[in-house]
Amino acid sequence: MSLPELYLSRPGVHFPKRQFDNESIFQMVRDQFRGTDSEWKSVRSGIEHLFGLCGTQKRYLETDLSARVADYAVEAVRRCVAENHTDLQDVDLLICGGIPRQYFEPATAMEVGHKLGLKGIHAFDVTAACVGHLEAVQCAAAYMTIHPHYRKAVICTAELCYDYLSYDIQHPKDMRMLGAGLTIGNGSACMLLTRSPLVRGGVRLLGSDTYTDPSHWELCQVPIGGKFSSSSVELMRLGKLIPPVTKRNLDALGLTPQDIAHYIFHQPSEIMVRKILEDIGADPARGVYTHHLYGNTASASVGITFDHLLKERDIRPNDKIVFGSAAAGFSAVMLTGEWTMPR
């Protein structure tokens, strides 16, 4: 089934007030360290190596454990609406694609919709780790394809790590499962999906593609009531699965990697994004890199990186754009579109 004419808006993003640099994270680990000064040097060296490899410099973290995911999502929605010079009239659909939540039921989207004052809408969550926001965009596109009366969708995500990150690193070998958590940042993002271009322009969706290999589901987990752990080396190796999905998406549209003006990818590390672009034969300079500014903001990173692109670069009508994300599981989602201004 081909896509109807659908447009992805400029994003709205929101961050916690407090920014943490790498030294702040070193101190958080040091405060829990129980070894000798000599042993600490080895641990710190391992963390420094990780930060250097990923390009990690800064990130925002919410320190208030009572902060609500829905409130962060609501703020991103409001900023998105303001950024696009539109309003929430005619919203038919609300999808929240974030990872954390305050409760098992109902959907976080219900709380978001209530706080936005939306009535008569369909609202639900998509839970798919770091690809959640792009999966939510795909779900919105599918709903608008099979329900012609749907006119406007709100697609939001919010990432707060609460107390799921562990800074209890006592030996360099602990970095294997806990190191990735030290690169994580918090934030929220929202985009609208509409049937007509917004006044400030947007991305007309051309196509999408997905890939999942569930055999890797144990590599990265946050157990209920537990701590985040990620087998970083093995997950990075799975990066080799992303270029084929990217190229397949482009091939289906008759595009080459050189036809794409901007690659907006999930940001687990700068080196990983660069390698993906090199592997498909694209110029790495066409990638947008934000890990050094915000860390790994999980599902919110695509919207945050899109926002950075629009603020830092010129974007022209007909510029082709690829949105991409990979996630624990293992899964990947690619969306392709072109920048369009209203006639």
C-alpha beads as a LAMMPS data file, in Angstrom:
LAMMPS data file: protein, C-alpha beads

343 atoms
342 bonds

1 atom types
1 bond types

-500.0 500.0 xlo xhi
-500.0 500.0 ylo yhi
-500.0 500.0 zlo zhi

Masses

1 110.0

Atoms # bond

1 1 1 0.000 0.000 0.000
2 1 1 1.465 3.367 -1.013
3 1 1 1.569 6.277 1.401
4 1 1 -0.883 9.145 1.024
5 1 1 0.557 12.668 1.051
6 1 1 1.829 13.065 4.601
7 1 1 4.135 15.678 6.122
8 1 1 6.349 15.432 9.186
9 1 1 6.680 18.759 10.972
10 1 1 9.581 20.574 12.545
11 1 1 10.181 19.063 15.996
12 1 1 9.729 20.558 19.419
13 1 1 12.256 19.483 22.058
14 1 1 12.655 19.898 25.804
15 1 1 15.490 19.140 28.257
16 1 1 16.028 19.070 32.021
17 1 1 17.475 22.242 33.511
18 1 1 20.688 20.625 34.733
19 1 1 23.562 19.779 32.391
20 1 1 26.256 17.272 33.362
21 1 1 29.723 17.218 31.811
22 1 1 32.025 14.195 31.837
23 1 1 33.723 15.307 35.052
24 1 1 30.343 15.244 36.794
25 1 1 29.884 11.621 35.762
26 1 1 33.406 10.714 36.872
27 1 1 32.559 12.134 40.297
28 1 1 29.302 10.152 40.509
29 1 1 31.216 6.940 39.838
30 1 1 34.033 7.954 42.201
31 1 1 31.541 8.581 45.015
32 1 1 30.477 4.906 44.837
33 1 1 33.932 3.470 44.252
34 1 1 35.268 1.295 47.090
35 1 1 38.735 0.434 45.793
36 1 1 42.154 2.033 46.115
37 1 1 43.377 5.161 44.338
38 1 1 45.463 2.987 42.032
39 1 1 42.435 0.858 41.124
40 1 1 40.402 4.022 40.547
41 1 1 42.878 5.160 37.933
42 1 1 42.172 2.012 35.891
43 1 1 38.408 2.525 36.156
44 1 1 38.664 6.187 35.212
45 1 1 40.880 5.313 32.258
46 1 1 38.229 2.882 30.992
47 1 1 35.518 5.514 31.251
48 1 1 37.722 8.090 29.497
49 1 1 38.299 5.624 26.667
50 1 1 34.550 5.070 26.293
51 1 1 33.782 8.792 26.288
52 1 1 36.522 9.402 23.726
53 1 1 35.280 6.590 21.489
54 1 1 31.661 7.783 21.590
55 1 1 32.431 11.515 21.519
56 1 1 30.556 12.013 24.793
57 1 1 30.998 15.448 26.369
58 1 1 27.709 16.701 27.830
59 1 1 24.235 15.486 28.616
60 1 1 21.134 16.704 30.488
61 1 1 19.803 14.597 33.361
62 1 1 16.635 14.987 35.406
63 1 1 17.568 14.531 39.069
64 1 1 14.030 14.786 40.466
65 1 1 12.742 11.209 40.691
66 1 1 9.168 12.535 40.925
67 1 1 9.366 14.175 37.463
68 1 1 6.744 12.772 35.122
69 1 1 7.323 11.394 31.644
70 1 1 3.993 12.863 30.508
71 1 1 4.971 16.366 31.634
72 1 1 8.151 16.205 29.565
73 1 1 6.168 14.960 26.568
74 1 1 3.574 17.711 27.007
75 1 1 6.283 20.389 27.013
76 1 1 7.756 18.979 23.787
77 1 1 4.289 18.971 22.193
78 1 1 3.684 22.593 23.146
79 1 1 7.058 23.631 21.756
80 1 1 6.367 21.700 18.563
81 1 1 3.036 23.463 18.108
82 1 1 4.694 26.863 18.649
83 1 1 7.621 26.009 16.357
84 1 1 5.228 25.156 13.533
85 1 1 2.930 28.164 14.031
86 1 1 -0.058 25.862 14.355
87 1 1 -2.336 24.643 17.129
88 1 1 -3.814 21.428 18.415
89 1 1 -7.128 21.815 16.616
90 1 1 -8.009 18.888 14.349
91 1 1 -5.739 16.441 16.207
92 1 1 -7.171 12.960 15.716
93 1 1 -4.317 10.807 16.923
94 1 1 -1.755 10.918 19.736
95 1 1 1.062 8.378 20.008
96 1 1 3.790 8.329 22.654
97 1 1 6.917 6.394 21.690
98 1 1 9.155 6.683 24.757
99 1 1 10.719 4.016 26.955
100 1 1 10.092 5.037 30.617
101 1 1 6.705 5.215 32.279
102 1 1 5.156 5.767 35.712
103 1 1 2.706 2.867 35.448
104 1 1 1.892 -0.270 33.468
105 1 1 -1.505 1.095 32.495
106 1 1 -2.995 3.174 31.031
107 1 1 -0.909 4.360 28.090
108 1 1 1.234 7.397 28.869
109 1 1 -0.411 8.970 25.817
110 1 1 -3.649 9.115 27.818
111 1 1 -2.061 11.329 30.476
112 1 1 -0.401 13.454 27.778
113 1 1 -3.700 13.907 25.932
114 1 1 -5.538 14.866 29.119
115 1 1 -2.925 17.452 30.079
116 1 1 -3.100 18.939 26.580
117 1 1 -6.895 19.159 26.804
118 1 1 -7.408 16.921 23.771
119 1 1 -10.786 15.261 23.407
120 1 1 -12.251 12.845 20.902
121 1 1 -8.841 11.491 19.868
122 1 1 -7.303 8.044 19.626
123 1 1 -4.273 7.743 21.950
124 1 1 -1.839 4.919 22.618
125 1 1 1.833 4.098 23.271
126 1 1 4.454 2.370 21.156
127 1 1 7.174 0.625 23.164
128 1 1 10.163 -0.265 21.008
129 1 1 13.285 0.921 22.866
130 1 1 15.303 3.527 20.946
131 1 1 13.277 3.153 17.728
132 1 1 10.054 4.010 19.564
133 1 1 9.652 7.526 18.171
134 1 1 10.171 6.456 14.546
135 1 1 7.943 3.416 15.054
136 1 1 5.307 5.827 16.363
137 1 1 5.675 7.901 13.166
138 1 1 5.155 4.739 11.124
139 1 1 2.082 3.832 13.177
140 1 1 0.656 7.319 12.652
141 1 1 1.276 7.055 8.908
142 1 1 -0.446 3.665 8.845
143 1 1 -3.469 4.964 10.752
144 1 1 -3.756 7.943 8.425
145 1 1 -3.493 5.650 5.423
146 1 1 -6.377 3.418 6.486
147 1 1 -8.453 6.176 8.145
148 1 1 -8.843 9.010 5.612
149 1 1 -10.720 11.186 8.112
150 1 1 -7.655 11.482 10.371
151 1 1 -6.094 14.877 9.679
152 1 1 -3.328 15.484 12.223
153 1 1 -1.279 13.271 14.546
154 1 1 0.830 14.250 17.548
155 1 1 3.845 11.928 17.895
156 1 1 5.873 12.456 21.069
157 1 1 8.491 10.780 23.204
158 1 1 10.175 11.496 26.524
159 1 1 13.267 9.874 28.002
160 1 1 13.997 10.099 31.741
161 1 1 16.369 7.561 33.287
162 1 1 15.243 7.982 36.929
163 1 1 17.353 5.619 39.078
164 1 1 17.815 2.951 36.406
165 1 1 21.413 3.939 35.647
166 1 1 24.151 2.377 37.749
167 1 1 27.303 4.265 38.702
168 1 1 28.517 1.333 40.810
169 1 1 31.588 0.517 38.721
170 1 1 34.302 -1.179 40.764
171 1 1 36.474 -2.708 38.056
172 1 1 37.233 -1.959 34.378
173 1 1 35.417 -5.184 33.437
174 1 1 32.189 -3.670 34.862
175 1 1 32.301 -1.222 31.950
176 1 1 31.284 -3.982 29.568
177 1 1 27.674 -3.925 30.805
178 1 1 27.399 -0.584 32.633
179 1 1 29.575 1.777 30.583
180 1 1 26.919 2.695 28.015
181 1 1 24.708 4.030 30.789
182 1 1 27.285 6.731 31.517
183 1 1 26.661 8.248 28.060
184 1 1 22.887 8.531 28.443
185 1 1 21.073 11.874 28.535
186 1 1 17.451 12.883 29.092
187 1 1 15.084 14.873 26.906
188 1 1 11.808 14.837 25.019
189 1 1 10.739 15.464 21.439
190 1 1 7.560 15.801 19.409
191 1 1 6.645 15.966 15.726
192 1 1 3.318 16.373 13.988
193 1 1 2.163 14.328 11.023
194 1 1 -0.295 16.198 8.803
195 1 1 -2.005 15.818 5.432
196 1 1 -0.842 19.198 4.166
197 1 1 2.440 21.129 4.503
198 1 1 2.752 23.317 7.550
199 1 1 3.427 27.009 7.180
200 1 1 7.109 26.632 8.122
201 1 1 7.661 23.579 5.963
202 1 1 8.099 19.899 6.715
203 1 1 9.259 16.554 5.408
204 1 1 6.972 14.821 2.906
205 1 1 7.272 11.116 3.643
206 1 1 8.383 9.032 0.676
207 1 1 8.909 5.619 2.231
208 1 1 9.938 3.532 5.225
209 1 1 11.641 0.263 6.027
210 1 1 12.214 -1.860 9.123
211 1 1 14.350 -4.759 10.282
212 1 1 14.208 -6.905 13.414
213 1 1 16.371 -9.749 14.705
214 1 1 14.929 -10.824 18.086
215 1 1 17.773 -13.285 18.740
216 1 1 19.741 -10.406 20.258
217 1 1 17.077 -9.429 22.781
218 1 1 19.274 -10.099 25.844
219 1 1 22.099 -7.726 24.907
220 1 1 20.512 -4.592 26.358
221 1 1 17.916 -4.568 29.132
222 1 1 16.313 -2.533 31.884
223 1 1 14.545 -5.110 34.101
224 1 1 11.508 -3.970 36.047
225 1 1 12.895 -2.589 39.286
226 1 1 16.465 -3.167 38.082
227 1 1 19.320 -1.280 36.450
228 1 1 20.192 -0.542 32.835
229 1 1 22.784 -2.898 31.341
230 1 1 24.076 -3.048 27.796
231 1 1 26.596 -5.345 26.172
232 1 1 28.082 -2.446 24.248
233 1 1 30.707 -4.306 22.220
234 1 1 28.222 -6.852 20.874
235 1 1 25.626 -4.141 20.176
236 1 1 28.144 -2.034 18.262
237 1 1 28.961 -5.069 16.136
238 1 1 25.285 -5.251 15.180
239 1 1 25.772 -1.867 13.526
240 1 1 26.689 -3.867 10.423
241 1 1 22.983 -4.717 10.077
242 1 1 21.956 -1.077 9.643
243 1 1 23.565 -0.178 6.265
244 1 1 21.631 -2.901 4.344
245 1 1 18.316 -1.593 5.731
246 1 1 19.286 1.969 4.813
247 1 1 20.281 1.028 1.269
248 1 1 17.194 -1.152 0.788
249 1 1 14.990 1.781 1.761
250 1 1 16.762 4.044 -0.732
251 1 1 16.777 1.427 -3.506
252 1 1 13.011 1.017 -3.208
253 1 1 12.638 4.757 -3.872
254 1 1 15.141 4.842 -6.732
255 1 1 17.575 6.914 -4.660
256 1 1 21.292 6.569 -4.005
257 1 1 23.123 7.467 -0.778
258 1 1 24.549 10.484 -2.614
259 1 1 21.018 11.781 -3.257
260 1 1 20.451 12.330 0.470
261 1 1 21.287 15.798 1.750
262 1 1 20.895 15.052 5.474
263 1 1 21.092 11.865 7.542
264 1 1 19.349 12.207 10.915
265 1 1 20.200 9.119 12.947
266 1 1 19.858 7.936 16.521
267 1 1 23.007 8.980 18.415
268 1 1 24.556 6.164 20.499
269 1 1 27.947 7.524 19.435
270 1 1 29.360 9.729 16.690
271 1 1 31.747 7.061 15.432
272 1 1 28.911 4.584 14.856
273 1 1 26.875 7.061 12.801
274 1 1 29.922 7.964 10.727
275 1 1 30.708 4.307 10.054
276 1 1 27.151 3.609 8.865
277 1 1 27.393 6.462 6.372
278 1 1 30.811 5.345 5.184
279 1 1 29.559 1.769 4.746
280 1 1 26.693 2.836 2.480
281 1 1 28.948 5.156 0.455
282 1 1 27.522 8.433 1.773
283 1 1 29.575 11.487 2.693
284 1 1 29.823 11.483 6.535
285 1 1 29.593 15.288 6.385
286 1 1 25.918 14.808 5.484
287 1 1 25.288 13.230 8.851
288 1 1 24.076 15.324 11.768
289 1 1 25.968 14.716 15.018
290 1 1 24.629 15.620 18.459
291 1 1 25.973 12.967 20.839
292 1 1 28.627 15.389 22.124
293 1 1 25.887 17.871 23.056
294 1 1 23.211 15.635 24.579
295 1 1 24.624 12.111 24.950
296 1 1 22.464 9.153 23.980
297 1 1 18.891 10.346 24.453
298 1 1 17.432 7.032 23.262
299 1 1 14.171 7.393 21.314
300 1 1 14.248 11.199 21.628
301 1 1 17.577 11.470 19.811
302 1 1 16.129 11.541 16.275
303 1 1 13.817 14.461 17.071
304 1 1 16.584 16.244 18.977
305 1 1 19.024 15.757 16.096
306 1 1 16.407 16.960 13.581
307 1 1 15.969 20.095 15.689
308 1 1 19.742 20.632 15.671
309 1 1 19.850 20.297 11.885
310 1 1 17.182 22.942 11.393
311 1 1 18.973 25.359 13.730
312 1 1 22.514 24.813 12.433
313 1 1 22.166 24.198 8.680
314 1 1 20.361 25.574 5.689
315 1 1 17.676 23.235 4.436
316 1 1 16.283 23.709 0.938
317 1 1 13.094 22.599 -0.797
318 1 1 13.444 19.090 -2.254
319 1 1 16.379 18.202 0.007
320 1 1 16.146 14.454 0.641
321 1 1 16.364 13.376 4.289
322 1 1 16.797 9.975 5.945
323 1 1 15.692 9.414 9.537
324 1 1 17.164 6.282 11.076
325 1 1 17.309 4.516 14.409
326 1 1 18.435 1.195 15.836
327 1 1 17.430 -0.304 19.160
328 1 1 17.899 -3.093 21.637
329 1 1 16.187 -6.193 20.435
330 1 1 17.721 -5.831 17.724
331 1 1 15.620 -3.598 15.462
332 1 1 16.066 -0.753 12.997
333 1 1 13.693 1.756 11.375
334 1 1 14.397 4.025 8.398
335 1 1 12.172 6.799 7.063
336 1 1 12.928 8.799 3.918
337 1 1 11.372 12.076 2.832
338 1 1 11.981 15.420 1.200
339 1 1 11.780 18.916 2.585
340 1 1 8.698 20.713 1.299
341 1 1 7.359 24.231 1.721
342 1 1 3.689 25.141 1.297
343 1 1 2.777 26.365 -2.183

Bonds

1 1 1 2
2 1 2 3
3 1 3 4
4 1 4 5
5 1 5 6
6 1 6 7
7 1 7 8
8 1 8 9
9 1 9 10
10 1 10 11
11 1 11 12
12 1 12 13
13 1 13 14
14 1 14 15
15 1 15 16
16 1 16 17
17 1 17 18
18 1 18 19
19 1 19 20
20 1 20 21
21 1 21 22
22 1 22 23
23 1 23 24
24 1 24 25
25 1 25 26
26 1 26 27
27 1 27 28
28 1 28 29
29 1 29 30
30 1 30 31
31 1 31 32
32 1 32 33
33 1 33 34
34 1 34 35
35 1 35 36
36 1 36 37
37 1 37 38
38 1 38 39
39 1 39 40
40 1 40 41
41 1 41 42
42 1 42 43
43 1 43 44
44 1 44 45
45 1 45 46
46 1 46 47
47 1 47 48
48 1 48 49
49 1 49 50
50 1 50 51
51 1 51 52
52 1 52 53
53 1 53 54
54 1 54 55
55 1 55 56
56 1 56 57
57 1 57 58
58 1 58 59
59 1 59 60
60 1 60 61
61 1 61 62
62 1 62 63
63 1 63 64
64 1 64 65
65 1 65 66
66 1 66 67
67 1 67 68
68 1 68 69
69 1 69 70
70 1 70 71
71 1 71 72
72 1 72 73
73 1 73 74
74 1 74 75
75 1 75 76
76 1 76 77
77 1 77 78
78 1 78 79
79 1 79 80
80 1 80 81
81 1 81 82
82 1 82 83
83 1 83 84
84 1 84 85
85 1 85 86
86 1 86 87
87 1 87 88
88 1 88 89
89 1 89 90
90 1 90 91
91 1 91 92
92 1 92 93
93 1 93 94
94 1 94 95
95 1 95 96
96 1 96 97
97 1 97 98
98 1 98 99
99 1 99 100
100 1 100 101
101 1 101 102
102 1 102 103
103 1 103 104
104 1 104 105
105 1 105 106
106 1 106 107
107 1 107 108
108 1 108 109
109 1 109 110
110 1 110 111
111 1 111 112
112 1 112 113
113 1 113 114
114 1 114 115
115 1 115 116
116 1 116 117
117 1 117 118
118 1 118 119
119 1 119 120
120 1 120 121
121 1 121 122
122 1 122 123
123 1 123 124
124 1 124 125
125 1 125 126
126 1 126 127
127 1 127 128
128 1 128 129
129 1 129 130
130 1 130 131
131 1 131 132
132 1 132 133
133 1 133 134
134 1 134 135
135 1 135 136
136 1 136 137
137 1 137 138
138 1 138 139
139 1 139 140
140 1 140 141
141 1 141 142
142 1 142 143
143 1 143 144
144 1 144 145
145 1 145 146
146 1 146 147
147 1 147 148
148 1 148 149
149 1 149 150
150 1 150 151
151 1 151 152
152 1 152 153
153 1 153 154
154 1 154 155
155 1 155 156
156 1 156 157
157 1 157 158
158 1 158 159
159 1 159 160
160 1 160 161
161 1 161 162
162 1 162 163
163 1 163 164
164 1 164 165
165 1 165 166
166 1 166 167
167 1 167 168
168 1 168 169
169 1 169 170
170 1 170 171
171 1 171 172
172 1 172 173
173 1 173 174
174 1 174 175
175 1 175 176
176 1 176 177
177 1 177 178
178 1 178 179
179 1 179 180
180 1 180 181
181 1 181 182
182 1 182 183
183 1 183 184
184 1 184 185
185 1 185 186
186 1 186 187
187 1 187 188
188 1 188 189
189 1 189 190
190 1 190 191
191 1 191 192
192 1 192 193
193 1 193 194
194 1 194 195
195 1 195 196
196 1 196 197
197 1 197 198
198 1 198 199
199 1 199 200
200 1 200 201
201 1 201 202
202 1 202 203
203 1 203 204
204 1 204 205
205 1 205 206
206 1 206 207
207 1 207 208
208 1 208 209
209 1 209 210
210 1 210 211
211 1 211 212
212 1 212 213
213 1 213 214
214 1 214 215
215 1 215 216
216 1 216 217
217 1 217 218
218 1 218 219
219 1 219 220
220 1 220 221
221 1 221 222
222 1 222 223
223 1 223 224
224 1 224 225
225 1 225 226
226 1 226 227
227 1 227 228
228 1 228 229
229 1 229 230
230 1 230 231
231 1 231 232
232 1 232 233
233 1 233 234
234 1 234 235
235 1 235 236
236 1 236 237
237 1 237 238
238 1 238 239
239 1 239 240
240 1 240 241
241 1 241 242
242 1 242 243
243 1 243 244
244 1 244 245
245 1 245 246
246 1 246 247
247 1 247 248
248 1 248 249
249 1 249 250
250 1 250 251
251 1 251 252
252 1 252 253
253 1 253 254
254 1 254 255
255 1 255 256
256 1 256 257
257 1 257 258
258 1 258 259
259 1 259 260
260 1 260 261
261 1 261 262
262 1 262 263
263 1 263 264
264 1 264 265
265 1 265 266
266 1 266 267
267 1 267 268
268 1 268 269
269 1 269 270
270 1 270 271
271 1 271 272
272 1 272 273
273 1 273 274
274 1 274 275
275 1 275 276
276 1 276 277
277 1 277 278
278 1 278 279
279 1 279 280
280 1 280 281
281 1 281 282
282 1 282 283
283 1 283 284
284 1 284 285
285 1 285 286
286 1 286 287
287 1 287 288
288 1 288 289
289 1 289 290
290 1 290 291
291 1 291 292
292 1 292 293
293 1 293 294
294 1 294 295
295 1 295 296
296 1 296 297
297 1 297 298
298 1 298 299
299 1 299 300
300 1 300 301
301 1 301 302
302 1 302 303
303 1 303 304
304 1 304 305
305 1 305 306
306 1 306 307
307 1 307 308
308 1 308 309
309 1 309 310
310 1 310 311
311 1 311 312
312 1 312 313
313 1 313 314
314 1 314 315
315 1 315 316
316 1 316 317
317 1 317 318
318 1 318 319
319 1 319 320
320 1 320 321
321 1 321 322
322 1 322 323
323 1 323 324
324 1 324 325
325 1 325 326
326 1 326 327
327 1 327 328
328 1 328 329
329 1 329 330
330 1 330 331
331 1 331 332
332 1 332 333
333 1 333 334
334 1 334 335
335 1 335 336
336 1 336 337
337 1 337 338
338 1 338 339
339 1 339 340
340 1 340 341
341 1 341 342
342 1 342 343
